[in-house]
Amino acid sequence: MKNYALPTDFTELMRPGGRAPTVDLHESVRQYILLMLISHFGSLRADPAFGCAFWEYDFESGAKLENRRHQLEESIRTMITEREPRLDPTTLKVNFRVFNSPLPSYRGRRMLSLKKRIEMQVTGRLLQTNTDFAPPPFQLYFSPVAIEHTNDR
């Protein structure tokens, strides 16, 4: 079975004799999990349930995300278990941490970051090869940015 790279490079396919780029099994699973994580519910017309619960909480504070942490981890674990059959569901683990994203000052204004960086670690076992699946953590960014005016003018 071939594992095609995401996103697909259609320019290569349009060339005479062109082929879609392929990746190994580990990378294919990682790319598909990333696709699920960055998709919000309803973004796939053929399957409105495809997507990630994180986007339902995009503009909530980091504290609220932390309060929902176990609920979200379980939701993502269920999403991966149901949609990624190449991973052994009994070995699947999902953990995430919320960080404030530091921003530089701009024209004498201190930037307050409301943007949250979420690192999500997904580990498990690939069924086809019986090898560990432990890619680097996925990093997602949420929420808007605010600017605080300083009186230093």
TORKOL-4160 file (C-alpha; in steps of 0.2 Angstrom, whole numbers, padded with zeros to 4 digits, m for minus):
153
<pt num="1" X="0000" Y="0000" Z="0000"/>
<pt num="2" X="0007" Y="0017" Z="m0005"/>
<pt num="3" X="0006" Y="0031" Z="0008"/>
<pt num="4" X="0004" Y="0048" Z="m0002"/>
<pt num="5" X="0011" Y="0064" Z="0005"/>
<pt num="6" X="0000" Y="0078" Z="0012"/>
<pt num="7" X="m0002" Y="0090" Z="0004"/>
<pt num="8" X="m0003" Y="0083" Z="m0013"/>
<pt num="9" X="0008" Y="0091" Z="m0026"/>
<pt num="10" X="m0003" Y="0091" Z="m0041"/>
<pt num="11" X="0009" Y="0100" Z="m0053"/>
<pt num="12" X="0020" Y="0084" Z="m0052"/>
<pt num="13" X="0004" Y="0073" Z="m0056"/>
<pt num="14" X="0001" Y="0084" Z="m0072"/>
<pt num="15" X="0018" Y="0081" Z="m0079"/>
<pt num="16" X="0019" Y="0066" Z="m0092"/>
<pt num="17" X="0023" Y="0051" Z="m0081"/>
<pt num="18" X="0022" Y="0061" Z="m0065"/>
<pt num="19" X="0018" Y="0052" Z="m0049"/>
<pt num="20" X="0012" Y="0058" Z="m0032"/>
<pt num="21" X="0025" Y="0059" Z="m0019"/>
<pt num="22" X="0025" Y="0045" Z="m0006"/>
<pt num="23" X="0031" Y="0045" Z="0012"/>
<pt num="24" X="0034" Y="0030" Z="0024"/>
<pt num="25" X="0021" Y="0024" Z="0035"/>
<pt num="26" X="0026" Y="0033" Z="0051"/>
<pt num="27" X="0026" Y="0050" Z="0041"/>
<pt num="28" X="0009" Y="0046" Z="0033"/>
<pt num="29" X="0001" Y="0043" Z="0050"/>
<pt num="30" X="0009" Y="0059" Z="0057"/>
<pt num="31" X="0002" Y="0069" Z="0042"/>
<pt num="32" X="m0015" Y="0062" Z="0044"/>
<pt num="33" X="m0016" Y="0066" Z="0062"/>
<pt num="34" X="m0010" Y="0083" Z="0059"/>
<pt num="35" X="m0024" Y="0085" Z="0046"/>
<pt num="36" X="m0037" Y="0080" Z="0058"/>
<pt num="37" X="m0030" Y="0091" Z="0072"/>
<pt num="38" X="m0030" Y="0107" Z="0060"/>
<pt num="39" X="m0048" Y="0103" Z="0053"/>
<pt num="40" X="m0063" Y="0110" Z="0062"/>
<pt num="41" X="m0079" Y="0101" Z="0062"/>
<pt num="42" X="m0089" Y="0103" Z="0045"/>
<pt num="43" X="m0074" Y="0107" Z="0035"/>
<pt num="44" X="m0075" Y="0091" Z="0025"/>
<pt num="45" X="m0092" Y="0091" Z="0016"/>
<pt num="46" X="m0092" Y="0072" Z="0014"/>
<pt num="47" X="m0090" Y="0069" Z="0032"/>
<pt num="48" X="m0096" Y="0084" Z="0043"/>
<pt num="49" X="m0090" Y="0075" Z="0059"/>
<pt num="50" X="m0072" Y="0075" Z="0053"/>
<pt num="51" X="m0061" Y="0087" Z="0063"/>
<pt num="52" X="m0055" Y="0091" Z="0080"/>
<pt num="53" X="m0064" Y="0097" Z="0096"/>
<pt num="54" X="m0050" Y="0110" Z="0099"/>
<pt num="55" X="m0058" Y="0122" Z="0087"/>
<pt num="56" X="m0074" Y="0123" Z="0097"/>
<pt num="57" X="m0063" Y="0132" Z="0111"/>
<pt num="58" X="m0052" Y="0143" Z="0100"/>
<pt num="59" X="m0055" Y="0159" Z="0109"/>
<pt num="60" X="m0056" Y="0153" Z="0127"/>
<pt num="61" X="m0043" Y="0157" Z="0139"/>
<pt num="62" X="m0029" Y="0146" Z="0143"/>
<pt num="63" X="m0036" Y="0142" Z="0160"/>
<pt num="64" X="m0052" Y="0136" Z="0152"/>
<pt num="65" X="m0042" Y="0125" Z="0140"/>
<pt num="66" X="m0033" Y="0118" Z="0155"/>
<pt num="67" X="m0050" Y="0114" Z="0164"/>
<pt num="68" X="m0055" Y="0105" Z="0148"/>
<pt num="69" X="m0039" Y="0097" Z="0146"/>
<pt num="70" X="m0044" Y="0079" Z="0150"/>
<pt num="71" X="m0060" Y="0081" Z="0140"/>
<pt num="72" X="m0051" Y="0087" Z="0125"/>
<pt num="73" X="m0037" Y="0074" Z="0126"/>
<pt num="74" X="m0050" Y="0060" Z="0127"/>
<pt num="75" X="m0060" Y="0068" Z="0112"/>
<pt num="76" X="m0044" Y="0068" Z="0102"/>
<pt num="77" X="m0039" Y="0051" Z="0107"/>
<pt num="78" X="m0057" Y="0045" Z="0101"/>
<pt num="79" X="m0055" Y="0054" Z="0085"/>
<pt num="80" X="m0038" Y="0046" Z="0081"/>
<pt num="81" X="m0044" Y="0029" Z="0087"/>
<pt num="82" X="m0060" Y="0030" Z="0075"/>
<pt num="83" X="m0051" Y="0038" Z="0060"/>
<pt num="84" X="m0033" Y="0031" Z="0060"/>
<pt num="85" X="m0034" Y="0012" Z="0059"/>
<pt num="86" X="m0015" Y="0010" Z="0057"/>
<pt num="87" X="m0012" Y="0014" Z="0075"/>
<pt num="88" X="m0016" Y="0001" Z="0089"/>
<pt num="89" X="m0029" Y="0010" Z="0099"/>
<pt num="90" X="m0024" Y="0001" Z="0115"/>
<pt num="91" X="m0007" Y="0010" Z="0115"/>
<pt num="92" X="m0013" Y="0027" Z="0110"/>
<pt num="93" X="m0009" Y="0041" Z="0122"/>
<pt num="94" X="m0013" Y="0060" Z="0119"/>
<pt num="95" X="m0006" Y="0074" Z="0131"/>
<pt num="96" X="m0006" Y="0092" Z="0128"/>
<pt num="97" X="0001" Y="0108" Z="0137"/>
<pt num="98" X="m0004" Y="0126" Z="0135"/>
<pt num="99" X="0009" Y="0140" Z="0134"/>
<pt num="100" X="0008" Y="0159" Z="0131"/>
<pt num="101" X="0017" Y="0164" Z="0115"/>
<pt num="102" X="0029" Y="0178" Z="0119"/>
<pt num="103" X="0028" Y="0193" Z="0107"/>
<pt num="104" X="0040" Y="0207" Z="0104"/>
<pt num="105" X="0036" Y="0225" Z="0107"/>
<pt num="106" X="0030" Y="0236" Z="0093"/>
<pt num="107" X="0033" Y="0255" Z="0092"/>
<pt num="108" X="0035" Y="0257" Z="0110"/>
<pt num="109" X="0019" Y="0247" Z="0114"/>
<pt num="110" X="0021" Y="0231" Z="0124"/>
<pt num="111" X="0012" Y="0216" Z="0115"/>
<pt num="112" X="0002" Y="0206" Z="0127"/>
<pt num="113" X="0000" Y="0189" Z="0120"/>
<pt num="114" X="m0017" Y="0181" Z="0122"/>
<pt num="115" X="m0012" Y="0168" Z="0109"/>
<pt num="116" X="m0009" Y="0151" Z="0116"/>
<pt num="117" X="0003" Y="0138" Z="0109"/>
<pt num="118" X="m0003" Y="0120" Z="0113"/>
<pt num="119" X="0010" Y="0106" Z="0111"/>
<pt num="120" X="0001" Y="0089" Z="0109"/>
<pt num="121" X="0011" Y="0073" Z="0110"/>
<pt num="122" X="0003" Y="0058" Z="0102"/>
<pt num="123" X="0011" Y="0041" Z="0104"/>
<pt num="124" X="0006" Y="0023" Z="0100"/>
<pt num="125" X="0011" Y="0008" Z="0091"/>
<pt num="126" X="0009" Y="0005" Z="0072"/>
<pt num="127" X="0000" Y="m0011" Z="0068"/>
<pt num="128" X="0007" Y="m0015" Z="0052"/>
<pt num="129" X="0026" Y="m0014" Z="0058"/>
<pt num="130" X="0023" Y="m0017" Z="0076"/>
<pt num="131" X="0035" Y="m0002" Z="0079"/>
<pt num="132" X="0033" Y="0013" Z="0091"/>
<pt num="133" X="0025" Y="0029" Z="0084"/>
<pt num="134" X="0031" Y="0044" Z="0093"/>
<pt num="135" X="0033" Y="0059" Z="0082"/>
<pt num="136" X="0039" Y="0076" Z="0089"/>
<pt num="137" X="0024" Y="0086" Z="0097"/>
<pt num="138" X="0012" Y="0094" Z="0086"/>
<pt num="139" X="0011" Y="0113" Z="0089"/>
<pt num="140" X="m0006" Y="0122" Z="0087"/>
<pt num="141" X="m0009" Y="0141" Z="0090"/>
<pt num="142" X="m0025" Y="0148" Z="0096"/>
<pt num="143" X="m0034" Y="0165" Z="0100"/>
<pt num="144" X="m0031" Y="0183" Z="0096"/>
<pt num="145" X="m0017" Y="0195" Z="0100"/>
<pt num="146" X="m0019" Y="0211" Z="0110"/>
<pt num="147" X="m0009" Y="0227" Z="0111"/>
<pt num="148" X="m0006" Y="0237" Z="0127"/>
<pt num="149" X="m0002" Y="0255" Z="0125"/>
<pt num="150" X="0012" Y="0262" Z="0136"/>
<pt num="151" X="0013" Y="0280" Z="0142"/>
<pt num="152" X="0031" Y="0282" Z="0138"/>
<pt num="153" X="0028" Y="0295" Z="0124"/>
